[in-house]
Amino acid sequence: MLAMKLSSDYFSACLLGLASGDALGAPYEGGFLEQALWRAIGRTRAGERRWTDDTRMSLDLAESLLARGELDLADLASRFAKGYAWSRGYGQGTAKILKRIKRGQDWQLASRSVFSQGSYGNGAAMRAPVIALFYARDFSAMLHATSESARITHSHPLGIEGAVLVALACYALLHQLSTADALTLLTSHCADPRLAGKLDFLQCFSNSGKLADTPRFIVGKLGNGMTAETSCLTAIYIALRFRHSPFEEMMAFAIDCGGDVDTIAAMAGAMWGAANGEKRLPPFLLEKRSYIRHIGQLLFDINEPA
């Protein structure tokens, strides 16, 4: 769809932004007990900030795409199951699915046995930026792969459409589309009226240029929950609002929004990174920073002409 020059710095920044948002948001996730637990396990022995299942599953997806050269759902499901660890903060439903897969159950049966209609959570959306990077030069394949990759854990139409919107936003920012053009692209691929209504709000924001809305107001309009409906447009709004601002300012706003902080901050961080590049990211100690940067470089290389 687009043919502009791409830079490896923005690919790595997208993944590092995702992991950074995840790690910075995790201490504010959940109630008192969850936050107390993360304070206890939220850093490595070297003092690096740990990330949650959001980054783990995003890396699983990237590693599968790079190893197979395409989306292979059986391989991806296996990697998701092998990567599962309770200490990463997996959601209860996803944990049940992955445990079933690890015991040998087919991923399609495992998913439907836990969610008969498919999960409409935001788990597929938080890893969708990886799809946008892998298929950065193949728009149609990107859309198809985003929908398909969601099916393992989040096959409800809302879960899938939320993932598609996040992938599209990341794709648009990677290709440096204006905010207005990015929202037009999203609107053209949004069918569900529940998400379309929230996109209308973002269109109004874009047209007015108003930046003074408080976190409380935005949460009231867009949500801050664990479902695709109540988080994906929130993350997109935050990324677009702060696309030209320091990463730390965006994170402070995401944290003040509360709710599913780590996932919303991870999605927003990925989009911000795709728009700004690694040089603008804060250089704090992040778990496996060098490896995440390396995966970003490999995703860039796969898009470069031979």
N, C-alpha and C positions, 0 to 999 in steps of 0.2 A: 504493500500500500504506500509506504514511504521509502525514499531512497537516499536519505541524507547520510552524511558521514557519521559513524558511531565511534565512541571512544571507550577503551577498556576501563578508564577511570570511573565512568558512570555505571558500568556493569558491577564493578566491585563495590561502589558506593551504595548501589541499590541493595545488595545483600548485607553490607555492613550497616546500612541504615535500618534494615529490618531487624537484624540481631541487636543493634544498639537500642532501638525503640523497645524491643522485647525485654532486654536486660534492665533498662532504666524504668520501665513500667511495671515490671514484675513485683517489686517491693510494695506497690500500692494496690495490688490485686486482692480481691476477696475481703473477708472480715478480719477480725483481730487475730484469730488463730492462724489463718493462712498467711497473714503478714508477718506474724511472729516466726512461723516456720521458715519463711523466705529470708528473714533476717539471719536465721541460723545457718542456712545452706546456700545463701545467695551469692557467695564468693568462693572462688577456687582457693587452694592453698597458697597460690601465688598472688592472691588479692585481686584477681580478675573478676569482673562482674559476670555471673552465670546467666545464660538465657534459658528459656523454657521450651516446651514442646513446639511452639511456633517456629523457632529457628531450627530445631532438630528435624522436624518434618519437611521444612523447606530445603534443608541440606540433603535429606533423603531423596527428595524429588530431583534436585539438581544432580546428585550423584547417579541416580537411575537414568536420567536423560543423557548424561554424558557417557555412561557406560554402554547404553543400548543404542544411542544415536537417534532415538525416537521415544515416544511415550509407549511404555510397555506396562500395562496395568498389573499383570501378575508379578513382575519384578518389583514394581513400585510398592505393591501391597506387602510383599515379603520384606522389603527394606523398612517400611513403616513398622512392621511387627518386630523386627530385630532391633530397631532403634528405640523401642518403647522402654521407658524407665519411669517409675512412679515419681521420682524426684524432679522430673521436668514439669510436673503440674498438668498432665494430660486431663482433659475432661472425662467425666465418668463414662459417657457413651462411647467416645473414641477408644478409651482404654479397654472397654469390653470387646469392641470389634477387634482390636489389635491382639488381644489375648486369645481370641478365638482363632484368628489367622495363624498365630504362632503355634497353636495346638494342631494345626493342619487343616482347619476348615477353609473352604473356598471363600475368597473375599466377598463375593456377591452374596453368598448365603450368610456370612458373618454380618455384613452390613444390614441386610433386611431382617435378620433375627433380632437385632437390637432396636432398629428403627424401621417399622413396617412400611412407612411412607417415605423413608429416607430422612436423614437429619437436615434441618434447615439452619444449623449453626454456622459460624463464620470460619470454621477450620479450613475449608477449601480456599476461602478468600485470602487467608493470611499467607498461604504459600503460592498464590497465583502470580505474584511478581516474578517468580522463577520461570514460569511459562512465558511471560512477556519477554524475558531476557533470552531464553533459548530460541524462541521463534521471533526474534526482533526484526527479521527481514521477511517473514512469511505471515502476513496478517490473518489469512484464512485458517492456516494451520494453528496459529496461536489461539484463535477463538475455539476451534474444535478441540484442541488438546486441553484447554482450560475446563471445558464442560466435561470431557471424559475423565480427567484426573480427579475431579470432584467426586465421582461416583463411588470411590472406595469407601469414603467416610461420610460424605455429605451429598446424597443423591436427590434430595428434595429440590424441586424447581427453584425455590428461594435460595437455597444453599448454592446451587449452580449459578444462578444469575448474579448473586452477590460476588462470586468468584470472578465471573466474566467482567463485571464492572471494575473490580480492583485491577485485574489484568489490563483492561483497556486504559485505565487511568495511568498505570505505570508505563505502558507502551507509549501513551501520548506524551508523558513527561520525558521519557527517554529520548523521544524524537523532538523534544523542545517545542511542542505545540503550545499555543497561548491557552490561558485558562478558558476563554470563551470557546475556542475550537475543541479543546479537550471535552468540555461539557456537551458540545454538539455531538461529538463522537459517541459519548456515553449514552446520550438520549436516543440516538439512532439504533442502539442495540439493547434498549431496556423495554421489556414487554410487560412486566408485572406492574400493575397500577400502584401497589404499595411502595415500590421502589421509585417508580416514575414520579409520584407525588413529591418525594424527597429530592429528586433531581430537579424538579421545578423550583424548589427552594434554593438549591445551589445556583440555578440559572439567575434567579433574582439577586442573589449575593454577587454574582459575577457582573451583572448589569449595573448594579448600584455601586459596587466597589466598597461597600460598607465593611469595615473591619472591627467595629467596636462591640460586636455581640459577645456577651459573656459566655463562659463554659456552660453555666446553668441554662441559658437561653438556647444554646445549640443542642444540649442534651434533650431539652424539651421538644425541640423540633425534629431531631434526627435520632436520638437515643444513644445509649452507651452500653447496651447489653451484649450477650454472647451469641445472639442470632444474627444471621446475615442482614436481616431487615433493620436491626437496631444498632449496627456497628459499621457496615461497609461504607455507607454514605457519610457517616461521621468522620471516618478516617480520610476519605477523599476530600471532604470539606477542609479538614485540618491541613492536609498536605497542600492543597491549592491556596489556602489562606496564607500559609507560612512559607510558600515555595521560595520567596526571595528574602526570608528572614533567617537568622541563625537557628541551627538545629535545636539548641538549648531552649530557645523561646517556644518553639513548636512543642517540645517535650513537656514543658511546664504547663502549657495549655491542655495537652492530652491528659496529663496527670490530674489536673483540676477538673476535667470532665468526669473522672471516676469511672465506676463500672468495670468493664472488661479492659482494664487499662493496658495490660501487656500486649494484647492482640491489636487493639486499636492503634497503639503507639507503634507496633511493629509494621502494620500496613502503611500508616502515614510515613514512618521512617523510610520504608522501601521506596515509596513514591518520591519523597524529598531527595533521597540519595540519587535516584535516577535523573532528577532534574538538576542537581547541583554538583555532583562529583565528589570524590573522596577528600579533596583538599579542604572542603568546608565542614567536614565532619569533625567533631571533637575527638581528640586522641586519647581518650581514657582507656584504662585497662579493660579489655573485653576478651572473654573466653574464646580461644582459637581464632583470634583476629587475622593472623597471617593465613590460616587455612581458608577462612571465608573469603579473603581477598583473592586467594589463588583460585577458588571455585568461580568467582566472578570473572577472572581473567580467562578461564577455560570456556565459560559461557560466551564471552566476547569472541574468542578465537573460532568457535564453531560457526559464528556469523560472518567471519571474514572470508572473502573470495580466495580460492586456492591460488 
